[in-house]
Amino acid sequence: MQPEGNTLTVTYPADPESVAIARHALTAFAADAGADHRQVEAVRLAVSEAMTNAVLHAYRDAPGDVRVTAALVSEELWVLVGDDGGGMEARPDRPGLGLGLALI
């Protein structure tokens, strides 16, 4: 974890265990930035969905990383979750309703 003032940048392996770790780091960052309970819960949901999408869809059968950056900008919390994977496509071998992006 690399907090620098009003930013946080972390790289996680694209595996299921990273979802909870990232969720914890980002909700703590949001709370420390002054987010109220409702806002922290919204961050928790968005980060969970974005990380889960990256873990499930980014790197088909190869290892990879997910980068998370958060920044406090003009009293707004900006969060970026990114990977270098192959993109999202329908996967019949993966669970879920396909609503993650809409929830985010």
C-alpha positions, -999 to +999 in steps of 0.1 A: +000+000+000+013+034-009-006+063+005+008+097-004-012+125+010-045+124-007-038+094-029-035+057-025-020+033-051-019-004-047-013-034-070-029-067-061-027-102-077-058-109-097-071-136-073-102-138-051-083-131-019-074-096-032-110-085-034-114-083+004-080-068+009-087-040-017-122-034-003-107-029+032-080-006+020-103+016-001-130+018+026-104+028+052-091+054+027-126+068+022-133+069+059-100+087+066-109+112+039-141+120+057-167+098+040-198+091+061-212+056+066-234+056+035-206+068+013-182+042+028-207+015+020-211+028-016-173+026-020-173-009-005-199-021-031-182-004-060-147-017-052-160-052-045-177-053-079-148-038-099-122-060-082-144-091-087-149-083-124-111-080-128-105-112-110-131-132-129-127-117-164-093-101-170-068-129-172-085-159-186-060-187-176-029-166-168-018-147-137-021-110-137-024-079-115-051-054-107-041-018-100-062+003-076-057+041-073-078+064-051-075+101-049-092+128-030-098+156-056-117+188-047-136+170-019-145+141-042-132+105-039-120+092-073-113+054-076-097+037-105-095-001-108-075-013-138-059-043-153-040-054-184-063-083-192-082-093-223-114-074-216-149-086-205-170-110-225-198-133-215-184-164-198-208-193-192-182-209-169-184-179-144-211-172-118-230-140-115-259-121-130-238-097-150-250-067-131-216-056-116-209-027-139-245-014-134-240-015-096-207+004-098 
